[in-house]
Amino acid sequence: MCRASDIRQKEIINITDGRRLGFVGDVEINFEEGKIESIIVPTGGRWFGLIGRDSEIVIPWDRVRRIGEDIILVEVDERFMRKYYE
């Protein structure tokens, strides 16, 4: 069993290209079905949180391949990632 707070402390690594995508910032939950829909990784595009744009990558939960003690392995390419900019 894993708690949402445990997931937030894990680094996301894409096994498709070996890139470190960052750490889980949030999750999207479907409360009607009681399941996680996706994990959200902030990409940091801001300087000290003041200048620039925030952006995030949304990774569908079905692209998660393995959850370890320190990392989450995902298998994604551009077709499966949604990028949002605020």
matplotlib code that plots the C-alpha trace (Angstrom):
import matplotlib.pyplot as plt

x = [0.0, 1.2, 0.0, -0.2, 2.4, 4.8, 4.4, 5.3, 8.8, 9.7, 11.7, 10.2, 12.4, 11.4, 12.6, 12.0, 15.0, 16.5, 15.5, 14.9, 11.6, 11.5, 9.5, 5.8, 4.1, 0.5, -1.9, -5.2, -7.8, -11.1, -13.2, -16.2, -14.1, -11.7, -8.5, -5.5, -5.8, -2.3, 0.7, 1.8, 5.5, 6.3, 9.1, 10.1, 10.4, 10.5, 13.4, 13.1, 9.4, 9.1, 10.0, 9.0, 6.2, 5.3, 4.9, 4.1, 4.0, 0.9, 1.7, -1.2, -1.3, -1.4, 2.1, 3.6, 5.7, 7.1, 7.1, 10.3, 11.4, 13.0, 11.8, 8.9, 9.6, 7.3, 7.3, 6.2, 6.9, 5.4, 2.2, 1.4, 2.5, 0.4, 2.2, 0.5, 1.8, 0.3]
y = [0.0, 3.5, 6.9, 10.0, 11.7, 8.8, 9.3, 13.0, 12.3, 10.1, 11.1, 10.3, 8.6, 7.9, 4.5, 5.4, 7.8, 7.7, 11.3, 12.5, 14.3, 15.6, 14.8, 14.2, 17.5, 16.4, 13.7, 13.8, 11.6, 10.4, 10.4, 8.7, 5.7, 6.0, 5.8, 7.9, 9.3, 10.8, 12.2, 15.8, 16.8, 20.5, 21.4, 24.5, 27.1, 30.0, 31.7, 31.7, 31.3, 34.9, 35.3, 33.2, 30.7, 27.6, 24.5, 20.9, 17.5, 15.3, 11.6, 9.2, 6.6, 3.7, 4.8, 4.1, 0.9, 0.5, 2.3, 1.8, 3.1, 6.3, 6.5, 5.9, 4.5, 5.7, 4.8, 7.9, 9.8, 13.0, 11.2, 10.3, 13.5, 16.6, 19.8, 22.7, 26.2, 28.8]
z = [0.0, -0.8, 0.3, -1.9, 0.4, -0.3, -4.1, -3.8, -2.5, -5.5, -8.6, -12.0, -14.6, -18.2, -19.2, -22.9, -23.0, -19.4, -18.7, -15.2, -15.4, -11.8, -8.7, -8.4, -7.6, -7.5, -8.7, -10.6, -8.9, -10.3, -7.2, -8.9, -9.8, -6.8, -8.9, -9.8, -13.3, -13.7, -12.0, -12.4, -12.5, -12.3, -14.6, -12.8, -15.6, -13.0, -11.5, -7.7, -8.1, -9.4, -13.0, -15.9, -16.5, -14.5, -16.5, -15.7, -17.4, -16.9, -17.1, -17.4, -14.6, -17.1, -18.3, -14.8, -15.0, -11.5, -8.2, -6.2, -2.8, -4.3, -7.9, -10.2, -13.6, -16.4, -20.1, -22.0, -25.2, -26.5, -27.5, -23.8, -22.1, -21.8, -21.0, -19.4, -19.0, -16.7]

ax = plt.figure().add_subplot(projection="3d")
ax.plot(x, y, z, "-o")
ax.set_aspect("equal")
plt.show()
